[in-house]
Amino acid sequence: MTPRAAFLRGYLDCAPFILIVVPYSLLFGVVARDAGLDLIQTMSMTVLVIAGASQFTAIALLQDQAPVFVALLAALVVNLRMAMYSAALVPHLGHARLSLRALMAYLMVDQAYGVAVRTYEDRPDMTGAEKVSYYFGAMMFICPFWYGFAFVGALVGQAIPASYQLDFAVPVCFLAMTAPLLRSRAHVVAALVSGVVVLAFAWVPWSLGLIIAALSGLIAGGQAELFVKRRAA
């Protein structure tokens, strides 16, 4: 497979996620305008952050009159998953030059990461150049739609009927991306613990229960992996 073919393959492999990205980005544009952001502020946040979950978290907290520091901290914690994504991709893409890795970091989104890492694991015969091309193909499908439909959502705002229930895209998106990646006991333990904890701490103000759940999931997953390794040894 040539790098060009790998790029096209990545582009097509991410095509199904368009059914999620369109309503998800539309919803963010609408919510951001409802929260008081103007069009320029909404699009600046969309282009600079490119992380729907953290953007929704920050907007929701600011609407609840949470301190800016708390909103930024919560958004940062939600985005810590990107650090884990990066660590998982280093064996496959760490050989690329710094400028390419910087662009990869900017373009990284959940859906394309999930598709890329799954393909790399299933196709160990891919060369370094093919992996880089595949990654950019996957990312290039998601990002333009995220920008474009966030812009549409910010423009039309309340013109989208509430009966459309665009917020369905948020849980569906993460379920579709996460479920195929739960391949080990440590993954399952981390997911279960974080899910239980986030429900148990739903009463914590300013959505800080999300931070507690994320940290609990990380600790539980790490301990489960250590337990499996010790048992095997």
C-alpha positions as semicolon CSV with decimal commas, in nm:
position;residue;x (nm);y (nm);z (nm)
1;M;0,000;0,000;0,000
2;T;0,142;0,336;-0,105
3;P;0,127;0,644;0,125
4;R;-0,137;0,792;-0,106
5;A;-0,349;0,479;-0,081
6;A;-0,302;0,481;0,298
7;F;-0,424;0,842;0,313
8;L;-0,735;0,752;0,115
9;R;-0,793;0,444;0,330
10;G;-0,779;0,655;0,648
11;Y;-1,014;0,909;0,493
12;L;-1,271;0,643;0,403
13;D;-1,237;0,451;0,731
14;C;-1,349;0,762;0,922
15;A;-1,644;0,825;0,689
16;P;-1,907;0,661;0,914
17;F;-1,831;0,910;1,190
18;I;-1,977;1,189;0,979
19;L;-2,318;1,078;1,111
20;I;-2,196;1,174;1,458
21;V;-1,970;1,470;1,387
22;V;-2,235;1,672;1,203
23;P;-2,498;1,686;1,483
24;Y;-2,224;1,704;1,748
25;S;-2,060;2,011;1,593
26;L;-2,398;2,168;1,515
27;L;-2,492;2,127;1,880
28;F;-2,175;2,295;2,000
29;G;-2,235;2,595;1,777
30;V;-2,588;2,631;1,913
31;V;-2,487;2,582;2,278
32;A;-2,197;2,827;2,251
33;R;-2,423;3,099;2,114
34;D;-2,682;3,026;2,384
35;A;-2,407;3,068;2,642
36;G;-2,337;3,420;2,518
37;L;-2,041;3,367;2,285
38;D;-2,050;3,560;1,960
39;L;-1,969;3,403;1,625
40;I;-1,598;3,493;1,635
41;Q;-1,557;3,360;1,990
42;T;-1,741;3,039;1,904
43;M;-1,530;2,970;1,598
44;S;-1,207;3,068;1,773
45;M;-1,277;2,810;2,042
46;T;-1,372;2,553;1,779
47;V;-1,057;2,600;1,571
48;L;-0,810;2,640;1,857
49;V;-0,932;2,359;2,082
50;I;-1,083;2,095;1,848
51;A;-1,203;1,892;2,144
52;G;-1,579;1,872;2,169
53;A;-1,600;1,714;2,514
54;S;-1,378;1,974;2,682
55;Q;-1,549;2,257;2,492
56;F;-1,892;2,144;2,610
57;T;-1,757;2,105;2,964
58;A;-1,616;2,457;2,974
59;I;-1,933;2,610;2,826
60;A;-2,159;2,423;3,071
61;L;-1,954;2,531;3,372
62;L;-1,945;2,894;3,262
63;Q;-2,323;2,884;3,219
64;D;-2,348;2,754;3,577
65;Q;-2,148;3,059;3,693
66;A;-1,849;2,845;3,791
67;P;-1,519;3,031;3,834
68;V;-1,313;3,052;3,516
69;F;-1,033;2,859;3,686
70;V;-1,268;2,567;3,758
71;A;-1,395;2,568;3,398
72;L;-1,041;2,563;3,262
73;L;-0,932;2,291;3,506
74;A;-1,227;2,069;3,417
75;A;-1,163;2,118;3,044
76;L;-0,796;2,033;3,097
77;V;-0,878;1,714;3,286
78;V;-1,123;1,607;3,016
79;N;-0,852;1,668;2,757
80;L;-0,591;1,465;2,945
81;R;-0,708;1,172;2,737
82;M;-0,517;1,329;2,450
83;A;-0,193;1,268;2,641
84;M;-0,284;0,899;2,665
85;Y;-0,370;0,894;2,296
86;S;-0,032;1,045;2,216
87;A;0,151;0,788;2,426
88;A;-0,035;0,508;2,245
89;L;0,061;0,650;1,905
90;V;0,432;0,704;1,978
91;P;0,534;0,350;1,869
92;H;0,362;0,409;1,535
93;L;0,424;0,777;1,462
94;G;0,714;0,877;1,687
95;H;0,958;0,854;1,396
96;A;0,799;1,150;1,214
97;R;0,977;1,485;1,216
98;L;0,884;1,740;1,482
99;S;0,679;1,966;1,254
100;L;0,462;1,673;1,145
101;R;0,415;1,555;1,502
102;A;0,308;1,906;1,604
103;L;0,048;1,909;1,326
104;M;-0,067;1,561;1,429
105;A;-0,113;1,680;1,787
106;Y;-0,322;1,976;1,670
107;L;-0,546;1,761;1,449
108;M;-0,595;1,477;1,697
109;V;-0,960;1,395;1,766
110;D;-1,118;1,101;1,943
111;Q;-1,282;0,933;1,646
112;A;-0,982;0,942;1,416
113;Y;-0,749;0,827;1,696
114;G;-0,970;0,525;1,762
115;V;-0,975;0,428;1,396
116;A;-0,601;0,485;1,349
117;V;-0,478;0,292;1,652
118;R;-0,709;0,001;1,573
119;T;-0,574;-0,013;1,216
120;Y;-0,212;0,003;1,331
121;E;-0,268;-0,290;1,567
122;D;-0,448;-0,493;1,302
123;R;-0,194;-0,410;1,027
124;P;0,154;-0,444;1,181
125;D;0,300;-0,465;0,829
126;M;0,232;-0,096;0,760
127;T;0,546;0,113;0,703
128;G;0,617;0,436;0,891
129;A;0,525;0,649;0,590
130;E;0,198;0,460;0,543
131;K;0,106;0,509;0,907
132;V;0,166;0,884;0,887
133;S;-0,039;0,910;0,569
134;Y;-0,319;0,701;0,718
135;Y;-0,328;0,924;1,026
136;F;-0,361;1,242;0,824
137;G;-0,627;1,083;0,606
138;A;-0,831;0,993;0,914
139;M;-0,792;1,337;1,070
140;M;-0,863;1,529;0,751
141;F;-1,206;1,376;0,723
142;I;-1,320;1,480;1,071
143;C;-1,178;1,830;1,121
144;P;-1,333;2,017;0,822
145;F;-1,679;1,889;0,915
146;W;-1,622;1,988;1,278
147;Y;-1,529;2,343;1,174
148;G;-1,799;2,378;0,910
149;F;-2,100;2,255;1,103
150;A;-1,998;2,434;1,423
151;F;-2,009;2,747;1,209
152;V;-2,354;2,653;1,078
153;G;-2,479;2,584;1,431
154;A;-2,347;2,919;1,551
155;L;-2,517;3,096;1,261
156;V;-2,861;2,936;1,279
157;G;-2,874;2,902;1,659
158;Q;-3,231;2,881;1,776
159;A;-3,357;2,811;1,424
160;I;-3,285;2,440;1,490
161;P;-3,598;2,298;1,664
162;A;-3,538;2,156;2,011
163;S;-3,731;1,845;1,899
164;Y;-3,433;1,744;1,686
165;Q;-3,248;1,644;2,004
166;L;-2,899;1,695;1,863
167;D;-2,744;1,612;2,198
168;F;-2,791;1,241;2,122
169;A;-2,465;1,264;1,927
170;V;-2,247;1,309;2,235
171;P;-2,297;0,969;2,408
172;V;-2,333;0,782;2,077
173;C;-2,004;0,924;1,953
174;F;-1,806;0,815;2,257
175;L;-1,973;0,474;2,279
176;A;-1,893;0,404;1,914
177;M;-1,532;0,507;1,963
178;T;-1,465;0,351;2,306
179;A;-1,636;0,012;2,286
180;P;-1,401;-0,141;2,021
181;L;-1,098;-0,028;2,224
182;L;-1,194;-0,218;2,541
183;R;-0,964;-0,508;2,462
184;S;-0,813;-0,593;2,801
185;R;-0,924;-0,636;3,160
186;A;-0,750;-0,312;3,254
187;H;-0,952;-0,123;2,991
188;V;-1,279;-0,271;3,114
189;V;-1,195;-0,203;3,479
190;A;-1,106;0,160;3,404
191;A;-1,430;0,210;3,210
192;L;-1,647;0,048;3,477
193;V;-1,487;0,232;3,768
194;S;-1,503;0,572;3,600
195;G;-1,867;0,510;3,501
196;V;-1,969;0,413;3,855
197;V;-1,777;0,698;4,016
198;V;-1,916;0,966;3,784
199;L;-2,269;0,855;3,876
200;A;-2,186;0,837;4,247
201;F;-2,041;1,189;4,244
202;A;-2,297;1,349;4,015
203;W;-2,404;1,567;4,310
204;V;-2,064;1,742;4,327
205;P;-2,104;2,103;4,207
206;W;-1,951;2,241;3,886
207;S;-1,921;1,889;3,738
208;L;-1,613;1,821;3,949
209;G;-1,736;1,464;3,981
210;L;-1,610;1,419;3,625
211;I;-1,255;1,494;3,740
212;I;-1,288;1,250;4,030
213;A;-1,420;0,981;3,796
214;A;-1,142;1,034;3,542
215;L;-0,870;1,004;3,805
216;S;-1,040;0,701;3,963
217;G;-1,059;0,528;3,625
218;L;-0,693;0,594;3,554
219;I;-0,585;0,458;3,892
220;A;-0,811;0,153;3,869
221;G;-0,696;0,071;3,516
222;G;-0,330;0,106;3,613
223;Q;-0,371;-0,117;3,918
224;A;-0,560;-0,377;3,715
225;E;-0,281;-0,389;3,459
226;L;-0,018;-0,428;3,733
227;F;-0,223;-0,708;3,889
228;V;-0,245;-0,896;3,558
229;K;0,132;-0,861;3,499
230;R;0,216;-0,981;3,852
231;R;-0,016;-1,276;3,816
232;A;0,141;-1,368;3,483
233;A;0,491;-1,343;3,632
